[in-house]
Amino acid sequence: MMSKKMQFRQALWTGLGIVFVGLALLGIVLPLLPATPFVLLASTCFMKGSPKLTKWLYAHPQFGPLLHNWKTHRAISPTVKYRGNICIVVSFLFSIWFAPMIWLKIMLFCLSIGVLFGFNRIAVLDSVAPANEN
């Protein structure tokens, strides 16, 4: 029998995972909200909170391949990298444009360079077969 503290932790991790799946689903529809980081966060939360939901996430037609690539190769697809770069650049340009003070604009610019550098260090998993066979 699990203690109440353990049950609370599992419920908390499961709840966070559900929130992150919701954000990932929004990221599929909304162009400036990336789905990939939220799927990875949801996977981590479900691993700590609900093995049943972890299996569901890995079996999901949209999220499963992304998680499999990350788990086995620590890599993302070229499409994910392309979309991620666009989202990072557009969101930072938007923020810089509306930032009221010059020091804040400079700080956001420097932060964007760091985020782009870190994101582009993630390996890309190239397909070996043509797209119609994958």
Secondary structure, 3 states (H helix, E strand, C coil): CCCHHHHHHHHHHHHHHHHHHHHHHHHHHCCCCCCHHHHHHHHHHHHHHCHHHHHHHHHCCCHHHHHHHHHHHCEECHHHHHHHHHHHHHHHHHHHHHCCCHHHHHHHHHHHHHHHHHHHCCEECCCCCCHHHC
